[in-house]
Amino acid sequence: MRLNKKDIQHIANLARLELTDKELKTYGDQLSDVLSYIDQLKEVDTEGVEPTAQVTGMKDVFRNDEIKEWNKEEREAALNQAPEIENRQIKVKRILT
């Protein structure tokens, strides 16, 4: 699938990229090659092939959170290392996302 210059410029604008004419040609050719390869992959017969997310056999390892009580000396040692404490808890900066 070949993309024209107008299509490449539109994609660049959507990605908020300012590309020179040379970059438009270079990236346009590369993107067209990728899309052509995807078209080629669409021709593969996948009837009867079960979808999969990964093939390495790796599994997510989850465990239940367990509360482990510290003795008084361990707790005091940890709190003494904190730069700031409030109400017997380590005070950290607020993180907003």
Summary of the structure (lengths in Angstrom):
residues: 97
radius of gyration: 27.4
end to end distance: 39.4
largest distance: 70.1
contacts: 134
relative contact order: 0.08
helix: 43%
strand: 4%
